[in-house]
Amino acid sequence: MQQPVDQIVNTLREKGLRVTPQRFAVYFNLLGRADHPTAEQILGDLNQDAPTSSQATVYSSLQALRDVGLVREVLLEEGICRYDANVDPHHHFRCQSCGAIEDIAWEQFQNLSLSQLRPGLKVEDYEVTVRGHCDSCV
């Protein structure tokens, strides 16, 4: 999911965000990974070589990126917010042993029948989280 620098800059500008070094760094970090990191993990990555980002800056960058639809929050476990630059509809698998998270294609649950829900409920969106054990932990 690696994108050229110019494309990332253009994407940020098209969404009405100023391209600050911090927003660019946070978005670029998320685009380069599929593990659905927490804000703290992103902060650790950004400060690995030279501590220059604060926790508040990372959180505000993530919020701005989320607000314009470039990043989504993923809640797969209680009290832990993770982030994903893949904003296309998809589901998730979470390993109960090692905590690994893997995207599942939207089409995998395309035939999910929501007609069994009680009358009066209007479904606007859904996301399936599958929990189990990955092949490394089985």
Secondary structure by P-SEA (a helix, b strand, c coil): ccccaaaaaaaaaaacccccaaaaaaaaaaaaccccccaaaaaaaaacccccccaaaaaaaaaaaaaaccbbbbcccccbbbbbcccccccbbbbcccbbbbbccccccccccccccccccccccbbbbbbccccccc
